[in-house]
């Protein structure tokens, strides 16, 4: 079971997203900006929008461990278990390369859960 994110008032979330969208419109695109947008969408439960933003984050920076982790979680939340599994595995590899043992361990747990679910147990 994953921890719930702290509740963010809708007005604050909308303000944050509006700010991120202004930055994007001004040409300040980056993996961090896309991750931040994806995180805000996830906090609001808009998993499909989170997927779009996070997919762009990992495309821009394939070494962004946190983006892989949240991207996989978003995929899992919309029922795309096989894609989530692939994203977690890619995130685990990035975490290993970077020496991020905690992220590697967390994502490994999520992979095992998905594998068990797909196996029917």
Phi, psi and omega in degrees: 000137181266153178287146177280142176286153177298147180291129177244125179305142182305320181299318179294318181297316179297321179295318179296313180297320178299319178295316179297319180295324175297318178298317179297315179297331180277004177086017182263044182290139177198165177298321179297318178296315180295321177298315180299318177296314179300320179296318179295317177299317180298317179302326180273359179080011179269074185297320178299319178292324177298318180301314181300312182295317183288327175299321178290325179298312181287335175291321180285326179220089182296353179260014184270090186305311182298325179292320177299316182297313181289324177300313179298318179298318180297317178300318179297319182296332179265008175090014179263068187301316182296318178293321178297318178301314178298316181294318176300316181297320177294320177296322178298316179298317178297315180300318178300313181298326182270353181077022180271081186297322182296312179297321178299314180297314181300311182293328177297320177298315180296321178298314181298321179297315179296315180300317178297317180296318180292331179278356177089017182221000000 
